């Protein structure tokens, strides 16, 4: 009998790999933050002696959800300027508010609020892009979550940096400070083609190759973005990025709503990853991404919430449901994006996009123990015929009871273990007063 740290026994386990697998009455053995084994519970109690043994008889265990595109600190702007198109929302409301208020304290407090919300919704890892990334990293470290933090780049000055070179220099300094962190990695994060010059893109490409870092960028989010690019560069944004040599498996392209057949083929050929943000795209009336066509081409697609300022939830279970329904409705094909595939988009596909699929995204021996437990005993999830279907179409984030990151329990029966919910709400109320003043 082997001694381990934790043994979690559940009614069901949905490991994501192999695809379509559902295990009944199984357990996950965890030691030193990693999964040691998945095995029938009757065998687990014979093979392992655990310091902590947890029984979740009405729950399904699955990999922690991965939010592939967000701006965590913007949670403090949730509902600040609703029911507006993207550029009006940005230019007249969000950018002025950021210019006036965004500072390290704002970013840290907003990210802590986001971390608390995401943990309570089963998200264990997120891919972020925002100003003052060191403050984001501090919040992630405090929460115990996993994150890919963007080294943002723009051409225009903000409270964070003076110009593109200054953004990159400061981002690299933060990355150097967290180089050996076990839960935090970094990406290059040029904001969008319409805010970044060719010269800066060339520098970012060189840095990304040197650091083996992903490139996280907004692309083809609106028709206005495309029209502006045609006017200024005589190229659509994707064609411009291709000309600059940026399209590759290292790229995580957020939104990708407005695509031609040729552009879809280009993305498939170049191995581009897509962060699909269906709720934000709907709320800002940006459009509906052609997910069925992208899937048919074999393109890797993960799910993102975008920021809470344009969503207004950091709810990846909800995002998964909307993504599956939209794919069916937009394509006229009820078989488009079935439940197991939607679950993979929310987990393993996000890990692949971040280059972390060897560590997270599925429940396999040797991988990090990033796990979420969802209680399916509620009236709203009865009767229960198909676990995957229920997770996508019936269950909600309020049914997430427990979350582990690297084997550490960050949510215990709906209670956060590393974050003080009352303190976080008090800080949110403070910032509401500041932004309203």
C-alpha positions as CSV (number, residue, x, y, z in Angstrom):
1,X,0.0,0.0,0.0
2,X,1.4,3.3,-1.1
3,X,1.1,6.5,1.1
4,X,-0.1,9.5,-0.8
5,X,-1.3,13.0,0.1
6,X,-5.0,12.9,-1.1
7,X,-7.5,10.4,-2.4
8,X,-10.7,11.8,-4.0
9,X,-13.5,9.4,-4.7
10,X,-16.4,10.4,-6.8
11,X,-19.5,9.1,-8.4
12,X,-18.1,10.0,-11.8
13,X,-14.8,11.2,-13.3
14,X,-14.7,12.8,-16.7
15,X,-11.0,12.8,-17.6
16,X,-11.3,14.5,-21.1
17,X,-8.6,12.1,-22.3
18,X,-9.4,9.6,-23.9
19,X,-12.1,11.6,-25.6
20,X,-15.7,10.6,-24.6
21,X,-14.6,8.7,-21.5
22,X,-16.8,8.7,-18.3
23,X,-15.6,6.7,-15.3
24,X,-18.0,5.6,-12.7
25,X,-17.2,5.0,-9.0
26,X,-13.6,5.9,-9.5
27,X,-11.0,7.8,-7.5
28,X,-8.1,10.1,-8.2
29,X,-4.9,9.5,-6.2
30,X,-2.8,12.7,-5.7
31,X,0.7,13.1,-4.3
32,X,3.1,16.0,-4.4
33,X,0.6,18.0,-6.5
34,X,0.3,15.5,-9.3
35,X,-2.1,12.8,-10.3
36,X,-0.7,9.4,-9.4
37,X,-3.6,7.2,-10.6
38,X,-7.2,7.0,-11.7
39,X,-8.7,3.7,-10.6
40,X,-11.9,2.1,-9.3
41,X,-12.7,3.2,-5.8
42,X,-12.8,-0.4,-4.6
43,X,-9.2,-0.7,-5.7
44,X,-8.0,2.7,-4.6
45,X,-8.8,2.0,-0.9
46,X,-6.7,-1.1,-1.1
47,X,-3.7,0.3,-3.1
48,X,-3.4,3.7,-1.4
49,X,-3.2,5.1,2.2
50,X,-4.0,8.8,2.0
51,X,-3.4,11.5,4.5
52,X,-6.7,13.1,3.3
53,X,-9.5,11.0,1.9
54,X,-12.5,12.8,0.3
55,X,-15.7,11.2,-0.8
56,X,-18.0,13.1,-3.2
57,X,-20.7,10.6,-3.9
58,X,-23.0,12.8,-6.0
59,X,-20.2,14.7,-7.9
60,X,-18.4,14.5,-11.1
61,X,-14.7,15.3,-11.2
62,X,-13.2,16.9,-14.3
63,X,-10.1,19.0,-15.1
64,X,-10.0,22.6,-14.0
65,X,-11.5,24.9,-16.6
66,X,-9.1,27.1,-18.6
67,X,-10.2,30.7,-19.4
68,X,-8.2,31.3,-22.6
69,X,-8.9,35.0,-22.9
70,X,-9.7,37.6,-20.2
71,X,-8.7,40.9,-18.7
72,X,-9.1,39.9,-15.0
73,X,-8.6,43.4,-13.5
74,X,-11.5,44.7,-15.6
75,X,-13.9,42.9,-13.2
76,X,-14.0,46.2,-11.3
77,X,-15.7,47.7,-14.4
78,X,-18.4,45.1,-14.5
79,X,-21.6,46.8,-15.7
80,X,-19.9,50.2,-16.0
81,X,-20.9,50.9,-19.6
82,X,-23.4,48.3,-21.0
83,X,-25.4,47.9,-24.2
84,X,-22.8,49.7,-26.4
85,X,-20.9,48.6,-29.6
86,X,-17.2,47.8,-29.0
87,X,-15.5,50.9,-30.2
88,X,-18.0,53.3,-28.6
89,X,-17.6,51.2,-25.4
90,X,-13.8,51.4,-25.5
91,X,-13.2,55.0,-26.7
92,X,-16.0,56.8,-24.8
93,X,-16.1,54.8,-21.5
94,X,-13.5,52.1,-20.9
95,X,-10.3,53.8,-22.1
96,X,-11.2,57.1,-20.2
97,X,-11.9,55.2,-17.0
98,X,-8.7,53.2,-17.4
99,X,-6.7,56.4,-18.0
100,X,-8.1,58.0,-14.8
101,X,-8.0,55.0,-12.4
102,X,-5.9,52.1,-13.5
103,X,-2.9,51.6,-11.3
104,X,-1.2,48.7,-9.5
105,X,-3.7,48.7,-6.6
106,X,-6.7,48.7,-9.0
107,X,-5.2,45.8,-11.0
108,X,-4.4,43.7,-8.0
109,X,-7.8,44.2,-6.4
110,X,-9.6,43.6,-9.6
111,X,-7.7,40.5,-10.3
112,X,-8.3,39.1,-6.8
113,X,-12.1,39.7,-7.4
114,X,-11.7,37.9,-10.7
115,X,-9.8,35.0,-9.2
116,X,-12.4,34.5,-6.5
117,X,-15.2,34.5,-9.1
118,X,-13.4,32.1,-11.4
119,X,-12.5,29.7,-8.7
120,X,-16.1,29.5,-7.5
121,X,-16.9,28.7,-11.2
122,X,-14.3,25.9,-11.6
123,X,-11.7,27.9,-13.4
124,X,-8.2,27.0,-12.4
125,X,-6.1,28.7,-15.1
126,X,-6.6,31.9,-17.1
127,X,-4.8,33.7,-19.9
128,X,-4.7,37.4,-19.1
129,X,-3.9,40.6,-20.9
130,X,-3.8,43.9,-19.0
131,X,-1.7,46.7,-17.7
132,X,0.6,46.4,-14.6
133,X,1.1,42.6,-15.0
134,X,3.2,42.5,-11.8
135,X,0.0,43.3,-9.9
136,X,-1.8,40.6,-11.7
137,X,0.9,38.1,-10.8
138,X,0.7,39.1,-7.2
139,X,-3.0,38.4,-7.1
140,X,-2.6,35.1,-8.9
141,X,0.1,34.1,-6.5
142,X,-2.1,35.0,-3.5
143,X,-5.1,33.1,-4.9
144,X,-3.1,30.0,-5.7
145,X,-4.4,29.8,-9.2
146,X,-2.5,29.2,-12.4
147,X,-2.2,31.9,-15.1
148,X,-0.5,32.9,-18.3
149,X,0.1,36.7,-17.9
150,X,0.4,38.9,-21.0
151,X,3.3,41.3,-21.5
152,X,1.0,43.8,-23.1
153,X,2.1,46.2,-25.9
154,X,0.4,49.2,-27.5
155,X,1.7,52.2,-29.4
156,X,0.0,54.9,-27.3
157,X,0.9,56.0,-23.7
158,X,-1.0,54.9,-20.6
159,X,-0.5,55.2,-16.9
160,X,1.5,52.0,-17.2
161,X,4.0,52.8,-20.0
162,X,5.0,55.6,-22.4
163,X,5.4,53.7,-25.7
164,X,5.7,50.2,-27.2
165,X,9.3,49.8,-26.2
166,X,8.5,50.8,-22.6
167,X,5.6,48.3,-22.5
168,X,7.9,45.5,-23.6
169,X,10.7,46.4,-21.3
170,X,8.4,46.5,-18.3
171,X,6.7,43.3,-19.2
172,X,10.1,41.5,-19.6
173,X,11.2,42.8,-16.2
174,X,8.1,41.3,-14.6
175,X,8.6,38.0,-16.4
176,X,12.2,37.8,-15.1
177,X,10.9,38.3,-11.6
178,X,8.5,35.3,-11.9
179,X,10.7,33.1,-14.1
180,X,10.8,30.2,-11.7
181,X,7.2,30.5,-10.4
182,X,5.4,27.1,-10.5
183,X,2.0,28.4,-11.5
184,X,2.7,31.6,-13.5
185,X,3.9,31.8,-17.1
186,X,4.0,34.7,-19.5
187,X,3.0,35.5,-23.1
188,X,3.6,38.3,-25.5
189,X,0.4,40.3,-25.7
190,X,0.2,42.8,-28.5
191,X,-3.3,44.3,-27.9
192,X,-4.6,44.2,-31.5
193,X,-3.5,44.9,-35.1
194,X,-5.2,48.3,-34.9
195,X,-3.1,49.4,-31.8
196,X,0.3,47.9,-32.7
197,X,2.7,48.9,-35.5
198,X,4.6,46.6,-37.9
199,X,7.8,47.5,-36.2
200,X,6.5,46.5,-32.8
201,X,5.1,43.3,-34.2
202,X,8.5,42.4,-35.6
203,X,10.1,42.9,-32.1
204,X,7.3,40.8,-30.5
205,X,7.9,38.0,-32.9
206,X,11.6,37.9,-32.2
207,X,11.0,38.0,-28.4
208,X,8.3,35.3,-28.7
209,X,10.7,33.0,-30.6
210,X,13.6,33.7,-28.1
211,X,11.4,33.1,-25.0
212,X,9.3,30.3,-26.6
213,X,6.3,32.3,-25.4
214,X,2.8,32.4,-26.9
215,X,1.5,35.5,-28.6
216,X,-1.9,36.5,-27.3
217,X,-3.8,39.0,-29.4
218,X,-7.3,40.3,-30.3
219,X,-7.9,39.6,-34.1
220,X,-10.9,40.1,-36.4
221,X,-13.2,40.9,-33.5
222,X,-15.4,43.4,-35.5
223,X,-16.0,44.4,-39.0
224,X,-14.9,48.0,-38.2
225,X,-11.4,46.6,-37.3
226,X,-11.2,44.9,-40.7
227,X,-12.4,48.0,-42.6
228,X,-9.8,50.2,-40.7
229,X,-7.0,47.8,-41.6
230,X,-8.0,47.8,-45.3
231,X,-8.0,51.6,-45.2
232,X,-4.6,51.9,-43.5
233,X,-2.7,48.9,-44.7
234,X,-4.7,47.7,-47.7
235,X,-4.7,44.3,-46.0
236,X,-7.2,42.5,-43.7
237,X,-5.7,42.1,-40.2
238,X,-4.9,38.4,-40.6
239,X,-3.2,39.0,-44.0
240,X,-1.1,41.6,-42.4
241,X,-0.1,39.3,-39.5
242,X,0.7,36.6,-42.1
243,X,2.9,39.0,-44.1
244,X,4.8,39.9,-40.9
245,X,5.3,36.2,-40.1
246,X,3.2,36.1,-37.0
247,X,0.7,33.3,-37.8
248,X,1.9,30.1,-36.2
249,X,1.0,27.5,-33.5
250,X,2.3,30.0,-30.9
251,X,-0.5,32.5,-31.6
252,X,-3.7,32.6,-29.5
253,X,-6.1,34.8,-31.6
254,X,-9.0,36.0,-29.4
255,X,-12.5,36.4,-31.0
256,X,-11.9,35.7,-34.7
257,X,-15.5,36.5,-35.5
258,X,-15.3,37.8,-39.1
259,X,-13.4,35.2,-41.2
260,X,-13.5,34.3,-44.9
261,X,-13.1,30.7,-46.1
262,X,-9.6,31.5,-47.2
263,X,-8.7,32.9,-43.8
264,X,-10.1,29.8,-42.0
265,X,-7.9,27.7,-44.3
266,X,-4.9,30.0,-43.6
267,X,-5.4,29.5,-39.8
268,X,-5.6,25.8,-40.2
269,X,-2.5,25.7,-42.3
270,X,-0.5,27.9,-39.9
271,X,-1.8,26.1,-36.8
272,X,-3.3,29.2,-35.2
273,X,-5.2,28.7,-31.9
274,X,-8.5,30.5,-31.3
275,X,-9.9,31.8,-28.1
276,X,-13.6,31.8,-28.7
277,X,-15.5,34.4,-26.5
278,X,-19.2,33.9,-27.5
279,X,-20.9,35.8,-24.7
280,X,-18.7,39.0,-25.1
281,X,-19.1,38.8,-28.9
282,X,-22.9,38.7,-28.5
283,X,-23.1,41.4,-25.9
284,X,-21.0,43.8,-27.9
285,X,-22.9,42.8,-31.1
286,X,-19.5,41.9,-32.7
287,X,-20.9,38.9,-34.4
288,X,-20.9,35.1,-34.2
289,X,-17.7,33.2,-34.9
290,X,-17.9,30.4,-37.5
291,X,-17.1,27.7,-35.0
292,X,-18.5,24.8,-37.0
293,X,-16.3,25.7,-40.0
294,X,-13.3,26.2,-37.8
295,X,-13.8,22.8,-36.1
296,X,-14.2,21.1,-39.5
297,X,-10.7,22.4,-40.4
298,X,-9.2,20.9,-37.3
299,X,-8.3,24.3,-35.7
300,X,-7.7,24.2,-32.0
301,X,-10.3,26.3,-30.2
302,X,-10.5,27.2,-26.5
303,X,-13.0,29.2,-24.6
304,X,-12.6,32.7,-23.0
305,X,-14.9,35.0,-21.2
306,X,-13.2,38.3,-22.2
307,X,-13.3,40.8,-19.4
308,X,-16.2,41.1,-17.0
309,X,-16.7,44.6,-18.3
310,X,-18.0,43.2,-21.6
311,X,-19.6,39.9,-20.5
312,X,-20.4,40.5,-17.5
313,X,-19.5,37.1,-15.9
314,X,-16.3,35.1,-15.7
315,X,-18.4,32.0,-16.1
316,X,-16.7,29.3,-18.3
317,X,-19.5,26.8,-17.7
318,X,-22.0,29.3,-19.1
319,X,-19.6,30.2,-21.9
320,X,-19.4,26.5,-22.8
321,X,-23.2,26.2,-23.1
322,X,-23.6,29.3,-25.2
323,X,-20.7,28.2,-27.5
324,X,-22.4,24.8,-28.1
325,X,-25.8,26.3,-28.8
326,X,-24.4,29.1,-31.1
327,X,-22.4,26.6,-33.1
328,X,-25.6,24.6,-33.7
329,X,-27.8,27.6,-34.4
330,X,-25.3,29.4,-36.7
331,X,-24.5,26.3,-38.7
332,X,-28.0,24.8,-38.9
333,X,-26.4,21.5,-37.7
334,X,-27.6,20.1,-34.4
335,X,-24.6,17.8,-34.3
336,X,-22.1,20.7,-34.4
337,X,-20.0,21.0,-31.2
338,X,-21.3,18.1,-29.2
339,X,-21.0,18.0,-25.4
340,X,-17.7,16.2,-25.1
341,X,-16.1,18.5,-27.6
342,X,-17.4,21.5,-25.8
343,X,-15.9,20.2,-22.6
344,X,-12.5,19.7,-24.3
345,X,-12.7,23.3,-25.6
346,X,-13.0,24.5,-21.9
347,X,-10.1,22.3,-20.7
348,X,-7.6,20.5,-22.9
349,X,-7.8,22.8,-25.9
350,X,-7.0,25.8,-23.8
351,X,-4.0,23.9,-22.3
352,X,-2.8,23.1,-25.9
353,X,-3.1,26.8,-26.9
354,X,-0.9,27.8,-24.0
355,X,1.6,25.0,-24.6
356,X,0.7,23.4,-21.2
357,X,-1.1,20.3,-22.4
358,X,1.6,18.1,-20.9
359,X,0.8,19.5,-17.5
360,X,-2.9,20.4,-17.3
361,X,-6.2,20.2,-19.3
362,X,-7.0,16.5,-18.6
363,X,-6.9,14.1,-15.7
364,X,-4.0,11.7,-16.4
365,X,-1.3,10.1,-14.2
366,X,1.7,12.5,-14.2
367,X,-0.3,15.6,-14.8
368,X,-0.8,18.4,-12.3
369,X,-3.8,17.8,-10.1
370,X,-6.0,20.8,-11.3
371,X,-9.4,19.4,-10.6
372,X,-13.0,20.7,-10.2
373,X,-15.9,18.9,-8.5
374,X,-19.4,19.6,-9.6
375,X,-22.4,18.4,-7.6
376,X,-25.1,16.9,-9.8
377,X,-27.6,16.0,-7.1
378,X,-29.7,19.1,-7.5
379,X,-33.3,19.2,-8.6
380,X,-32.2,21.1,-11.7
381,X,-30.0,18.3,-12.8
382,X,-32.5,15.4,-12.4
383,X,-32.9,13.0,-14.0
384,X,-29.4,12.3,-15.2
385,X,-28.9,10.3,-18.4
386,X,-25.6,11.7,-19.8
387,X,-22.8,13.3,-17.7
388,X,-21.2,15.3,-20.5
389,X,-24.6,16.6,-21.7
390,X,-25.5,17.7,-18.2
391,X,-22.3,19.5,-17.7
392,X,-22.7,21.5,-20.9
393,X,-26.5,22.1,-21.0
394,X,-27.9,21.8,-17.5
395,X,-25.3,22.4,-14.7
396,X,-24.2,25.9,-13.6
397,X,-21.3,27.4,-11.8
398,X,-23.3,27.4,-8.6
399,X,-22.9,23.6,-8.5
400,X,-19.1,23.8,-8.4
401,X,-18.3,22.8,-4.8
402,X,-14.5,22.1,-4.7
403,X,-11.5,23.1,-6.7
404,X,-7.9,21.9,-6.5
405,X,-4.8,23.5,-8.2
406,X,-1.7,21.4,-8.0
407,X,-3.4,19.3,-5.4
408,X,-4.1,22.2,-3.1
409,X,-7.8,22.7,-2.3
410,X,-8.7,26.3,-3.1
411,X,-12.4,25.9,-2.9
412,X,-13.8,23.7,-0.1
413,X,-17.6,23.1,-0.2
414,X,-18.1,26.5,-1.9
415,X,-15.8,28.3,0.5
416,X,-12.6,29.9,-0.7
417,X,-9.5,28.8,1.2
418,X,-6.9,31.3,0.1
419,X,-9.0,34.4,-0.4
420,X,-11.2,36.4,2.0
421,X,-14.5,37.0,0.2
422,X,-15.6,39.7,2.6
423,X,-12.4,41.7,2.1
424,X,-12.6,41.3,-1.7
425,X,-16.2,42.6,-1.7
426,X,-15.2,45.5,0.4
427,X,-12.5,46.4,-2.0
428,X,-14.9,46.1,-4.9
429,X,-17.3,48.5,-3.2
430,X,-14.4,50.9,-2.6
431,X,-13.5,50.9,-6.3
432,X,-17.2,51.3,-7.3
433,X,-17.2,54.5,-5.3
434,X,-14.0,55.7,-6.9
435,X,-15.2,55.1,-10.5
436,X,-18.6,56.7,-9.7
437,X,-17.0,59.9,-8.4
